């Protein structure tokens, strides 16, 4: 049986292009900007918050020591 919709080549390409656009916007943000954006979202995003906080703390410690 053929799966309709999800196997459409044009739709897959469109989703891929949209993902690339989202990723490029995400890459332009600083870690602090991303953390602020996460706070506005519904849900907790625990893993992403902890990862960003660790990166920010590490950068702070390096700038403080250097």
N, C-alpha and C positions, 0 to 999 in steps of 0.2 A: 504494500500500500504506500502510496506517495504522500509525503508530508507536505501540506500546502502552506505557503507563506514563508516559513523559516528557511526554506532551501532556495528561495528566489535569489539569483545571483546579484541583481541590481540592489535588492534590499540589504544583502550582506555587505556589499560595497558601501552603501549609504551608512550603515551602522559603523563600519570601519572608519569612514571619513569623519563621522561625528565623534568617535572615540579619540581620534587623533587631534581634533580641534579642542576637545575637553582637556586632553593631556597637555597640550601646548599652553592653554590658559592656566592650568594647575602649575606647570613648571615656571611660569613667570612670577608667581606669588612667592614671597619670602615665607620662611617657616612661621614667623609671627603672624603674618597675614592669614596663612592657612589655619592656624590655631584659632584665630578670631572667627573665621568663617565656620569652623566646626562648631563653635559655641552657639551659633545661630541655628544650626540644624536640629531637627527633632531626633531623639535617640541619644545614645551616650558616646559612641565612637571611641571606646576606651583604648583600643590598641593604637589607633592613629594619634590620639592625644598623648599617650605615654611616649610614643616614638618621637613626636615633635618636641615634647618637653625635654627629652634626653638630648636631642640634637641642639636645642637652644642652650641648655645648661652647659654642654660641652663647649660650644662656641664661646659662651661667656667666660668660662674658666680659662680657655686658651687665650682670649683677649686680655684677661686679667693678669695672667702669668707672663704673657709676651710683652 
